[in-house]
Amino acid sequence: MFTYEEKIKAVELYLKSESWTFTIRTLGYPSIGALRQWVKEYLSFGDIKKIHKRKPKYCEEQIQYAVDYYINHGRNISKTVRDLGYPNRDYLKQWLIDRVPDFKYTCRSGKTMVNLSEKDKFNAVTELCLKEETAQTVAEKYGVERMTLYNWKHQLLGDNEVEPLSKPKKITTIELQNEIKDLNIQAEELRRQVYQLQLEKDVLEKAAEIIKKDQGINLKTLTNKEKAIVIGTLREKYLLKELLSVFNMSKSSYFYQVNAINKPDKYIKHRELIRLSFSESNGTYGYRRIHLDMKESNMCISEKVIRRLMKEENLVVKTIKKKKYNSYMGEISPAVDNLIKRDFHSDKPNAKWLTDITEFHIPAGKIYLSPIIDCFDGLPVSWTIGIHPDAELVNTMLDNAIASLKESEKPIIHSDRGAHYRWPGWIERMKEAGLTRSMSKKGCSPDNSACEGFFGRLKNEMFYCRDWKDVSIDKFIDILDAYIHWYAEKRRKLSLNGMSPIQFRKSLGLIA
């Protein structure tokens, strides 16, 4: 049991350090489970309850039934516990002491348990709270079980937590000397830790200075050659054993690398040609295409060696990982057939429409775009932009697109099997407008490749290779909306004779 002050102290120390382990090691208490519970209670209510009511393990009916069973079935404690399956012997003995006036219990030693007076119980509980002696010692002094002693405490004090009535202890000379000895040991350990941290700091700084990797320094990912170079620069300040321990490197491996470094490099000319080929390709050539360049120069070496030399020269081909938003949430409603069947050609406007949702992830947050693309000329018929990929996003887009149709126009709308296109709201709007639904196969992006192509061109021209660090979500939405307007009205499309979709429709007299 811990006092209120002890709990508050533990919680405050954790909130400062934000470390469970540090808090428990510093204070020497409690368990990690108890500390988590205290912190949760403090953060929820702003304080820790001083009074905790403990739910009794057995109800009054169970207690009385056990006592009656004992009286009516031979007055045998072991038989009662065995037949009923509850409680333990200590609990039952205490119930019998409290409820059976003539109860006497004979211990294994042959001694008879006698009922103590209220004064003796009070004195026993007082000694228990003083904690000058162990609970077992106090229990033996009064001739009772330890569990009985705690039951008396519960009867007298209730559920209230009391602080220990401990008396100040006198510190002897021996205890003071031992404490000084412990403090010296702790100080020496702290000095050792400071030295180790300084060593690791110098190693990281020197590695960053020498290696100069763009992605940062990680000692675990350094090659043995790089480790040997860094160790060589710090040997005058630190012992070789200490440096090898930081890098987790054996002594034999270090000296092997030292000897290898001192040897002349037989790939000097090859390195120059690799750097030249990589530079002329604007950083797009990997080891296979560089290998072809070196073949033409009659300086051919294996692809494996080229790959190793490129790694040593830090020549890495930059690539962009593309992530596609996935709105699939299961079979919400039956899927319809694929009517488009990858035929994205249309002889007239508003005959085949494509739709999907794509995601933009910037430091300020995520933005989602939901457009409808016309297969006739790739025109974005309608689009909505928002921060939530919900039903409102796609439903608003569909409503705006339907409003632009003539009475005779009933296009097929093709989508993937995302949840947005299988909700009752979408289906009902399609029925009311007399439009036809079409869906791709599950997880088959080529079935909607024309819409995916629009997303690809949009992101390559507007989104990728730009710094969005200081751009807010609202600003990004404005930029994205302006680009789509430009795409529809002014962006030249070679398949449309160098005209934009809007200009193409004007040339055909479809719009004014």
N, C-alpha and C positions, 0 to 999 in steps of 0.2 A: 504494500500500500504506500502510495506517495502523497505527500502533502500538496495543497493547492499551490504554494510557493514553488515547490520543486517542479511541478508540471509547467507553470508559467515560465520558469527559468529555462526549461528544456525547449519550449515552443519558441521563445524569443531568440535563443541561440541558433535554432534551426532556421528561422526566418532571416537571420543575418548571414549565416554560412551557406544556406540552401543545400546542405549535405547531411543525409541521415547518419552516415558513418562517422563524420567528424563530430556531430553532436553527441552521439552515444559514447565515442571514445573519450571525448573531453570530460563529460559528466560522470561516466561510469554507469549510467542508467539511461532510460529503461530499455525494454526490448524495442525493436523497430516497429512491431505491430502496435504497441501501446503509444509510441511517439506519433505514428501516423494518425491514430485515433484522436490524440490530443490536438494535433495541428488541424485536422478536419473540423473538430468541434470549435476551435478558436476562430478559424476562418469563416465558419458558418454563422456563429453567434457573437463573435467579438470577445468572447471570454470562455473560461472553462468552468463548468458547474462545480461548486464546492460540495454539493450533496449528491450522491449517487445512490439511488434506491436500487437495491439488488432484488431481483425477482426471486422469490422463494422457489427452491427446487421441488418441494412437494406441497400440495395444497392441504388444507385442514382436513378434508375428507380422507385423504390418503393416510395422514398421520394417525387420525383416530381409528381407522380401520386396522392399521398395523398394530396399534396398542391393544385393541379388542381381540385381535387374532392371537396375540401373545398370551393374553389372560385366559382365553377359552380353549387353547390348544397346548396345554402342558407347560406353559411358561418357559419355553425354550427359545432363546434368542437365535441360535443357529437354524433351528427348524423354521422359525418365522421368516427369517431372511431368505432361506432356501425355497420355501413354499410360495412366498409372495413375489420373489424376484427383486425386491427392494426393501428397505434401503440398505446401506452398509451397517455393520454392527455398531459403529460409533454413533450414527444418527439414532438408531433404535434405542440404544442405552440412554441417550439424553432425553428422548421422548418419554421413556419409562420413568426416569428420575423425576421429570416435571409433572407427570400425569398419574403415576401410581404411587400412592403414599407409602405402602409397605414394600416397595421394590428394594431388593438388595442384590448386588451383583458380586459374584465371586470371581476374581481375576485368576489367571493361570498360575500365579504364584501362590494362590490360596487365600489372599487377602480379600476382605469384604469391602466393597465400595459403600461409603456412608454419605449421606446427604450433609453438606456443609451449610452453615448458617449464612444469612445474607451478608453479615459483616465479613465472614471469611471469603465469600465470593467477591465482595467489593475489594478486599485487600489483594486477592489474587489478580483481579483485573487491573488494579493499580500497578502492581509489580510488572504485569505484562506490558502495559503502556510505557512504563519507565525504560524498558529495554536494557536494564542493567544486567539481566540474565536472559538466557535463551528461554523460549516458550516451553521447551521440553523440561528444562530445569525447574521452572515455576510449577508446571503440572505435576512433576514428581514430588515436589515439596508439599503440595496440598493433597497428594494421593489421588489424582484424577488423570484422565486422558487429556492429551493436548487439544483434541477436538472439543472436549467439554469446556476447556478454558476459553476457547474462542466463542463458543455458544453463550457463555456467561457474558463475555464482552459485548456480543450482539444484543443480548437481553437488556443490559444496563445502558448502553450507548446508542442503541438503535442503528440506523443506517448512516449516521453522521460520521464523517472522517475526522479523526482527532490527530493533532500533531503529536509526535513523540515527546513525552515529558522527560527528555534526556537531560542530565546534569552535565555541566562543563567538566571535561576531563583534565586532569593535571598532566602536563607534558613533562616527562622525565628527560634526563640528560641523554640517555640511550636512544629514546625515541627521536629527540632533536637531532642527534648525530645521524641516525638512520635517514631522517628526512633530508638532511643536508647531503648525504651520500646519494639519495635518489635524485635530488635536484641537480647534482653534478653530472650524474649519468644522463639525465634528460638534456642538460646543456650540451654535453658532448655529442649526443645524438642529433641535436638541432644543428650544431656546427658541421657535423658530417653531412646532414641533409642540405645545408646551405652550399657546402663545397660541391656536392653532387649536382645541385641545380645550376650553379655557376658553370660547371663543366659542360652540362648539356646545353646551356645558353651559348657558350663560346663555340661549341661544335656546330650548332644550328646557324649561328652568324657566319662562321667561316665557310660552312657548306653553301649557304646562300650567296656568299661573296665569290666563291670559286666556281661552283656548278652553274649558277644563274639559270635555273629552270623557270619557265614562264608560269607553270601551274603551281609553283611553290615547292618547298623542300620537305620531303618525307624520308627520314633516315632508313625506313624499311624498304623503300623502293630504289635506293641508290645501288649502283653496281659495285662490285668489290674493287674495281679500279678507282671509282670515284671516292669510295671510303678510304682507300689507301692514300689518295692525294690529300684529303682533308686531315687524316691522321698525321701525315708527314709535316704539315704546317703547324701543328700544335704540340709536337713532341718535346719542344724546349720548355713548355709551360706545364705539361701534365705527363704522368707516367704512361708508358705504352700500354700497360695492363689496364689502366683506367679507361683509356680511349677505346681499346678493343672491346671492353665491356659495354660501352655506350652503343657501339655499332653492332654488337653481337657477332663479332668476327674473330676467327681463330688466328693465332700468331703465325702459323704456317701459310694461311691464305694471304695475310698481309705482306709477308716477305716475298711470296710468289708474285704478287702484283707489283711490288717495288722493283723486282728484277725485270718484270715484263715492261714496266714504264721506262726503265733505263735503256731498253733495247731500242734501236732505230725502227721507226714505223715503216713497214714495207708497203703500206697502202696510201702513201702520201699523194701520189698522182691520182689514184682512184678516188680519194676523198674530194679532190678538187673537181674532178669530172662529175661526181655525184652531186655536189653542191651547185655546179653550173647547170646541170640538167634539171634539177629541182627548181632552181630559180627561174629558168627560161619557161618552165611550164606553169609559172605563177603558183607554185606549191600544190599542183594537182597530180603530179606523177608519183606513183608508188614504186616499190622496188622492182616490179615486173617491167614497167615501161622504161625505167632507168636502165634496167638490164639490157633492153633492146638498144638504147642509145649507146651504151658502152660496147655492144657488139659491133656497131658501125664504126667505132673509134679503135677497134682492135685492142681493146683493153678489157676484155671480158673476164669477169670473175663470177662465182656462183651467186645465185639469188640470195642464198642464206647469208653470205658475207655482205652483200649489199644491204640487206635488211639490218644486219648488225651495225654496219658503218653509219647508216641513216639514224639509227637509234642513238649512237654515240654522238653524232652531230646534231641531235635534236631536230631532225627533219621529219615533221609530222604533217600528214595531209589533213587539212581541216575539213570536217564534214558537219552537216547540220542534221540533227535528229528530229524527225517530224513525228509529232504525236497527233492522232486523230481523236476527236471527241466521240465517245461511244454512248449512245442513249438507249441501248437495248436493255430492257428490264424484264424480259420473259414474255411468255405468250399471254399478253393481256387480252387480246381479241384475235380471232382467226386471221391469218395472213392471206392476202389476195394474190392472184397470179401475176407473173411478170409479163405484162403486155408489151413493153418496149423491146425486150429481148436484145438489148445493146444496139438497137437501131436508133441512133440519135439524129437522124436526118429528117427534116420536115420541109414540105413544099410551101407551107403557109404558116403565118404566125398563129399563136394561141391554139396549136393542135397537140403539141407535146411539151409538157412542163416538167422540169426536174427540180427537186428540192432536197436539202440536207442541212445539217448544222455543223459549223466549225468553231474551234476554240482559239482564242488569242490569249497568251499568258505573258503579262508584263509585270514589272515589280509592284505596280500599284494594285494588281488583282487580275482576275480573269474576265474576259469579254467574249460574248457569243454572238455569232452572225447566222441568221436564218434567211436565205434568199430563195426566190423562184427564178429559174433560168429557162428561157424559151429556146427550144432546140432549133428553131428557124434560123436565128442569127446570133445566139448566145446572149441576148439582151436580159439583164436583170429586171424582170417584170415588177417585182416587189421584194422588199427586204426589211427586216427588223433587226435591231442591235440592242442587246441588253446584257445585264450582269448575271442573269439566272436563266438556265436552259429549261424553262418551264413551258407549260401549255399556252400561256398568254403570248409568249414570244412567237410561236408558230401560228397560233390562231389569228393574231393580229395581221401577220404577214398574209395569210390566206384570205382574210376578209378584204384587205386592200387589193389583192390580185383579182379577186372575183368582181370587185367594183369596177375594174378596168375593162371587163369583158363586154362584148356585145351580146344581144339576146340569143343570137344563133351560134355563138362560140361555146363549145363544151370540151375543153381540152382534157387529155389524160394527164394526171399528175403522178409522176413516178418518184418513189422515195425508197429509203432502206426500211428495215423492220424496227426502227426505233420506237420507243414508247409514245413519242409525241404524235405519231401518225396512226396510232392504234387506240387512242383514247376516244370515248364517246363524243366529245366535243368536236374533234376533227372529222370523225365519220359523219356526224349529223350535218356539219357545214357542207361536206361534199355532196350528200344526198340532196339537200335543199337547193344547191346550185346546179344539180344535174351533172356533176363531174365524175370522171371514172378514176378509180384508184389502181395503182400498179406498184408492185414492191419487188425489190431485189431479193436474191437468195440471202440467207443468214450469213453474215461475215464475208460477203463477196463484193468488194468495192468496185471491181470492173463493171458490174451491172449498172453502176451509176457513175461511170468514168467521166462523162461530160461535165457533170457537176463538180466532181473531184478536180478536173482540169481547171475549172474556174477558180477554185480555192487555191490551187497551186500557183497560177499566174498572179493572183491577188497577193499571196504571201511573199512570193519572190520579188515582186515589184514594189510592194508597199511595206511589208512587215520585217522580213529577214534583213540581217546586216545593218540594222539601225538601232541606235541606243534609245531605249524607252525608259531610262532610269528616272528622269525628272518629269515624265508625262503622267498626268492624272487620268483616271478612267474617263471622265467627261471629255477631256481633251482628245483622248484616243478615239472615242466614239465619233467626235466631230471629224477627225482626220480620216477615219475609215469610211464614214458616210460621204465625205467629199471625194474620196478616191472612186467609190462605186458610181457616183454621179459622173465623174470624169471618164470612167470606163465605159459607161453607157453612151455618153454624148460626144466624146472627143477622141478616145483612144483608137488609134488606127488598127484595123484587123486585116491581115493579108488575105484571108479567105473571103473577105467582103470587099475586095478590090481597093484595099487601103482606106476604107471608110469605117467609121464607128457604127455600132448597131442602129443608133438613132438616125445618123446620116444615111445609112443604107435604106432604112424604111422610108425616109423622105424621098430618096431617089426613085423608089418604086411607087410613090404616091400613096403609101399605106397610112401615113400620118401627115398632118399639115406642117 
